[in-house]
Amino acid sequence: MMDLLDFPLILVVLTFVAAVIWLLDQLLWASGRRNAIAQLQQRFPQWAAEGSSENAAYIDAVATQAKEPLAVEYARSFLPVLVVVLVLRSFLVEPFQIPSSSMVPTLEIGDFILVNKFAYGIRLPVVGNKVVSIGDPQRGDVMVFFPPHEKRYFIKRVIGLPGERIEYRNKVLYINGKIAEQSLLERLYPPQLVMFDEQLGEVKHHIQKLSHGGMDQDYDVTVKPGHYFMMGDNRDNSADSRIWGQVPDANVVGKAFAIWMHWPTFFSVPSFSRVSLIN
């Protein structure tokens, strides 16, 4: 789960406001300043002679009679930056921070990750409508999305694809009646915590679960068309599709592909020891 500050909306609004101010200036206000500057240049024929009295007078006159408004100056300066950031975050790559342990051991609290925004198609910022289809989520992908019950970013692993039957019995995962292969890695502290390697299609990744207790409820569902069944790698400590249901394709944000920094608390020292691709 990732707390949501609606930065995409803020970014779109700021870009729109800066663009409107810049456009209004080009259409309405800039010509007046240019005319004023042309008149001042006629008034001070030696305006270009640096160090001359007319040059100093010309500069002072421009500052008072033809100065660019502060809002226009800011809009002109920040608009290119805002456009670049908007394009990068909306269509290419967006950074996120992991605030919970639901994806341990793959992702830890404080991991900063990069999410590929075009892996599953190009979507419009804020509204999320897909305008270009590129690919579909695959089993084993670590995916960022909005769950069906709230407008907040979540990150889990894709377990079930549309039309597949997903069963979870006695802490064992079955996909279309076949067991997802698991191999024991180690037993951790506390003693009932166990880590496994799990094979999901072409993806082998780590999971952890309790040997007893935890989320013991059994599940048996068929994934609806256009939906995905999501689970956390920390199987007994993850609010996922077992609790709030399947994720519609319209709620998909992108595919997490790399850890680029680890910074668990504001007062800790950022670390790059966990920099790696995400399996």
C-alpha positions in Angstrom: 0.0 0.0 0.0 1.3 3.5 -0.9 -0.1 6.7 0.5 -1.5 8.9 -2.3 -0.8 12.5 -2.6 -2.5 13.3 -5.9 0.7 14.5 -7.5 -0.4 13.7 -11.0 -3.4 16.0 -10.6 -1.3 18.7 -9.1 1.2 18.4 -11.9 -1.5 18.6 -14.6 -3.0 21.7 -12.9 0.3 23.5 -12.6 1.2 22.7 -16.2 -2.2 23.9 -17.4 -2.0 27.1 -15.5 1.6 27.9 -16.6 0.6 27.1 -20.2 -2.5 29.4 -20.1 -0.4 32.3 -18.6 2.3 31.8 -21.2 -0.3 31.7 -24.1 -2.2 34.7 -22.8 1.1 36.6 -22.6 2.0 35.6 -26.2 -1.4 36.6 -27.5 -2.2 39.7 -25.5 0.5 41.2 -23.4 3.9 40.5 -25.0 3.2 42.8 -28.0 2.7 45.7 -25.7 6.0 45.2 -24.0 7.7 44.8 -27.4 6.2 48.1 -28.5 7.3 49.8 -25.3 10.8 48.5 -25.7 10.9 49.7 -29.4 9.9 53.2 -28.3 12.5 53.3 -25.5 15.2 52.2 -28.0 14.2 55.2 -30.2 14.3 57.4 -27.1 17.7 56.2 -26.2 19.7 55.8 -29.4 22.8 54.6 -27.6 20.9 52.1 -25.5 23.2 49.2 -26.6 26.4 50.9 -25.6 27.3 49.2 -22.4 28.4 51.5 -19.6 27.0 54.6 -21.2 24.5 56.9 -19.5 21.8 56.1 -22.1 22.3 52.3 -21.6 21.8 52.7 -17.8 18.7 54.9 -18.4 17.4 52.5 -21.0 17.7 49.6 -18.6 16.0 51.5 -15.8 13.1 52.5 -18.2 12.6 49.0 -19.4 12.5 47.7 -15.8 9.7 50.2 -15.0 7.7 50.5 -18.3 8.2 47.1 -20.0 9.0 44.6 -17.3 7.7 41.1 -17.7 5.1 40.4 -15.0 6.3 38.0 -12.3 3.6 35.4 -13.1 4.6 35.4 -16.8 8.3 35.1 -15.9 7.6 32.1 -13.6 5.3 30.5 -16.2 7.8 30.9 -19.0 10.6 29.5 -16.8 8.8 26.5 -15.3 6.6 25.4 -18.2 9.3 23.4 -20.0 10.3 21.7 -16.8 6.6 20.9 -15.9 6.0 19.5 -19.4 9.1 17.3 -19.2 8.2 16.0 -15.7 4.5 15.5 -16.7 5.5 13.4 -19.8 8.1 11.4 -17.8 5.8 10.6 -14.9 2.6 10.1 -16.9 3.9 8.0 -19.8 7.4 6.7 -19.1 8.6 6.1 -15.5 7.3 7.1 -12.1 9.0 6.7 -8.7 7.2 5.3 -5.6 8.1 4.6 -2.0 7.1 1.4 -0.2 5.5 2.2 3.1 4.3 -1.3 4.2 5.6 -4.8 4.6 3.0 -6.6 2.4 5.6 -7.3 -0.3 8.4 -8.5 2.0 10.8 -10.1 1.2 10.8 -8.7 -2.4 10.2 -5.1 -1.3 11.0 -3.7 2.1 9.6 -0.7 3.9 11.6 2.3 2.7 12.4 1.0 -0.8 12.2 3.5 -3.5 11.1 1.8 -6.8 10.7 2.8 -10.4 7.4 1.9 -12.2 7.2 1.5 -16.0 4.1 3.5 -17.0 4.0 2.2 -20.6 4.5 -1.5 -20.1 0.7 -2.1 -20.2 -0.2 0.7 -22.5 -0.3 4.5 -22.6 -2.9 6.1 -20.3 -4.0 9.7 -19.9 -2.8 11.3 -16.7 -5.3 11.7 -13.8 -8.2 10.0 -15.6 -6.2 6.8 -16.4 -8.0 6.0 -19.7 -5.9 3.8 -22.0 -5.2 5.4 -25.3 -2.6 3.1 -26.7 -2.5 -0.6 -25.9 1.1 -2.0 -25.7 0.9 -5.1 -23.5 -1.0 -6.8 -20.7 0.0 -7.7 -17.2 1.6 -11.2 -17.0 1.5 -13.6 -14.1 4.4 -12.9 -11.7 4.6 -9.1 -12.5 4.9 -6.8 -9.6 2.2 -4.2 -10.4 1.1 -0.8 -9.1 -2.6 -0.2 -9.3 -5.7 1.2 -7.5 -7.6 -1.4 -5.6 -11.4 -1.6 -6.3 -12.3 -0.2 -2.8 -10.3 3.0 -2.6 -8.3 5.6 -4.5 -4.9 4.8 -3.2 -1.8 3.2 -4.8 -1.2 -0.4 -4.0 1.6 -2.7 -5.1 1.2 -6.5 -5.3 2.1 -9.4 -7.5 -0.1 -10.5 -10.4 -1.3 -14.1 -9.5 -4.3 -14.7 -11.7 -5.1 -13.5 -15.2 -8.6 -13.1 -16.7 -10.5 -16.4 -16.9 -8.1 -18.3 -14.6 -9.2 -20.3 -11.6 -7.3 -19.3 -8.4 -7.4 -21.4 -5.3 -5.5 -20.9 -2.0 -5.9 -23.8 0.3 -3.8 -24.6 3.4 -1.4 -21.8 2.4 -0.8 -23.4 -1.0 -1.6 -21.6 -4.3 -3.2 -23.4 -7.2 -3.6 -21.9 -10.6 -6.1 -23.7 -12.9 -5.8 -26.7 -10.7 -2.0 -26.9 -10.7 0.2 -26.1 -7.7 2.5 -23.1 -8.0 5.8 -24.7 -7.3 7.5 -23.7 -4.1 10.9 -24.7 -2.6 11.9 -24.1 1.0 14.7 -21.5 1.4 14.9 -20.9 5.2 13.0 -20.6 8.4 13.2 -17.1 9.9 12.6 -15.5 13.2 10.0 -15.8 14.7 10.2 -19.6 14.3 6.9 -20.0 12.4 8.0 -17.6 9.6 9.2 -19.5 6.6 10.6 -18.3 3.3 10.1 -20.0 -0.1 11.0 -19.6 -3.7 7.8 -19.6 -5.8 7.6 -20.2 -9.5 4.9 -18.2 -11.3 5.2 -18.8 -15.1 8.6 -17.5 -16.1 9.1 -15.6 -12.8 10.8 -17.1 -9.7 10.6 -14.9 -6.6 10.7 -15.1 -2.9 7.7 -15.3 -0.6 7.2 -15.7 3.1 4.4 -17.1 5.1 3.6 -18.4 8.6 3.8 -22.2 9.1 0.6 -21.9 11.0 -1.9 -19.2 11.8 -2.2 -16.0 9.8 -4.5 -15.8 6.9 -5.9 -19.4 6.9 -9.1 -18.8 5.0 -9.4 -20.8 1.8 -10.2 -19.1 -1.5 -11.6 -20.5 -4.8 -12.4 -17.9 -7.5 -12.4 -17.5 -11.2 -10.9 -14.2 -12.4 -13.4 -12.1 -14.3 -12.7 -10.8 -17.8 -10.6 -7.6 -17.7 -9.5 -8.2 -14.1 -6.5 -9.5 -12.2 -6.1 -11.4 -9.0 -3.3 -9.8 -6.8 -1.4 -11.1 -3.8 1.4 -9.8 -1.7 4.6 -11.8 -1.3 4.2 -11.6 2.5 1.3 -14.0 2.2 0.1 -13.8 5.8 0.5 -10.0 6.1 -1.1 -8.6 3.0 -4.4 -7.0 2.2 -5.0 -8.1 -1.4 -7.5 -9.7 -3.7 -8.3 -12.3 -1.0 -9.8 -9.4 1.0 -11.0 -6.7 -1.4 -11.4 -8.6 -4.7 -10.1 -8.4 -8.2 -8.5 -5.4 -9.9 -10.0 -4.1 -13.1 -7.7 -3.3 -16.0 -8.8 0.4 -15.8 -7.1 0.6 -12.3 -3.7 -0.5 -13.5 -0.9 2.0 -13.1 2.3 0.3 -14.3 4.9 -2.4 -13.8 7.5 -2.1 -11.0 10.9 -3.0 -12.4 13.7 -1.7 -10.2 14.7 -0.6 -6.7 16.9 2.5 -6.9 17.2 3.5 -3.2 16.4 2.4 0.3 15.5 5.1 2.8 13.2 3.7 5.6 12.9 6.9 7.7 13.5 10.6 7.3 16.2 10.6 10.0 18.0 7.6 8.6 20.8 7.6 6.0 19.7 6.7 2.4 21.3 3.5 1.2 21.9 2.1 -2.3 22.7 -1.4 -1.1 19.4 -2.7 -2.3 19.6 -1.3 -5.9 18.4 -4.1 -8.1 15.8 -5.2 -10.7 12.6 -6.6 -9.2 11.7 -10.2 -9.8 
